[in-house]
Amino acid sequence: MTACKSEFDALMMLDIGQHVGRWIAVVGCEIVSVGDSGKEVFLEAKKKYPDKEPFVMKVPRDEIMLL
């Protein structure tokens, strides 16, 4: 995978289609946590990467995603 500069870049490159309707946390260029609760996903990501601020979002069910 090409190096990304931000979590936004990662979202544009990663295949998030398998996580539709679920919450994801992205740190750097990878999805580090997936779950049914934003809080759960955030806490798991912080546990794995305590000095990083994860980008947390719910993957939308619609085909169009506005960021």
N, C-alpha and C positions, 0 to 999 in steps of 0.2 A: 504494500500500500504506500502511496505517496505521503510524505510527511505533511501534517496539517499544522497550521499556525494557531488555531483556536478550536474550542469545542464546536463553534458554528461550522468551521471548515470540516470537522469530523462528521457532523450531521449530514453534510452535503455528500460525503464520500461513503459513509457506512450504509449498510443495508438494514434499515430499521423496520422494514415491512413485517418481519416475523414478530415484532413486539406491538403491533397495532392494538390499541385499547389498554395498554399497560404503561406504567411509569418506567423511565430509564434515567440513569445518571451517567454522564459522560465526564471523564477526566482525561485531559490531553486529547489523544486521538482514539480512545477506546471506550466502549460501553463497559462500565465497571459494576453496574447493578441493575437488575430488572425486577419489578414486582407490581403488586396491585395497589400499593399505597405510596404516595409521594414521600411521606415522612419515613417510611421503612427503607425506601431506596436511598434517600438522602443519608440516613444514619449508617447504612451499610457502606456507602461510598466514603463517608467520613472516617469510618473505622479502618477501611483499607488505605486511605490516603488522608491522614489527619492534617497535613499542612497544605492541602489543596482545597479549592472551593469547587465542588462538583456543579455541573450544569444539569439541572433536573427538569424533565418535561414529561408530559403524557403524550404518547404517540397517538395522533388523531386517527379516527376511523375513516374520515373522508379522504379522497384521493388528493386533495389540494391542501398543502400546509403552508400557512403564512408565518413567517418569522420576523 
